[in-house]
Amino acid sequence: MEQRNGEGRAVDLQFLAQSVYDGTAHDEGYLLELKTVLGFKDAEHRGKIARAVLGFANRLDQDRRPSVLFLGLDNGRVEGDRREVDPSDARKALQPLLGTPGPRWQFANVTVNGCVVHAIVVGPPRWGDPIFALNREFTVGEDTDKPKTYQRGTIFAREGSDTNLASPEAIRMLTERAIASDRFFRDVAVTVESGAAFSVPGEGIVTELIDEERARMLRYLDEPFVPTGLLAKLGREDTRSAEQYTAAVEDYLEVLAR
């Protein structure tokens, strides 16, 4: 069984789950997390699952592979009474906590040793992603003398193999990631649905838009953006001269105006 993340890369969940069960997958860490008892019916469990998803969405590494959260699976051990869940039901259970729009994630049922295992695939971080925050509060440890409530707006981040409250340094790097989308050229694919209606703007409007875009892009000659820390590895440093950058902008605008 393959699931595709937000960038179209396939993940062989069946093979990965079997490897975990067989003890041949030893990389539980920033890309993989195993939870043996969490489910979708209990509010605290849903909160913990959402925390893991948000942490993966706010990863601070440069790896382009997706993250995977397995529910009901551990090395050499699998729950025997877990039932299949409809992906739409899983989304309904988590979306109030994750928000809309929220992280890019998909749900799947896989079978290991004759037992059902739930898998959640979270897309890797990419430039322009917002900081993904908790959309609804939840409480852990309600049956204990020290319950803890995570308020709406709480930010979790994945650092190494742990999902924790985001530190100031993590928030700074996630902010850099969020604002970087306008400062890099990006490949964009546009699909026009059958039957879609659109109008062609007048020449004056096009000229005005091109001028605005030129001003926006050329201002970075005076305000260069240089990513720092781990996020610097997610992109590439622009080594072009001012003349080369300006020429590239004009080439881009010429194509845009056609």
CORKADA-V496888 format. One record per run of one state. SS is the DSSP state (2 for helix, 1 for strand, 0 for the rest). FROM is the first residue (numbers start at 0). TO is the last residue. Records with the same first field share a line. If there is no record, write none. Layout:
SS: FROM-TO / FROM-TO
//
This chain:
0: 0-0 / 4-8 / 22-30 / 35-41 / 57-57 / 59-65 / 71-71 / 74-75 / 78-85 / 98-103 / 112-113 / 122-131 / 133-136 / 140-146 / 150-153 / 159-160 / 165-166 / 183-201 / 221-227 / 234-240 / 257-257
1: 1-3 / 9-11 / 31-34 / 58-58 / 66-70 / 72-73 / 76-77 / 104-111 / 114-121 / 132-132 / 137-139 / 147-149 / 154-158 / 161-164
2: 12-21 / 42-56 / 86-97 / 167-182 / 202-220 / 228-233 / 241-256
//
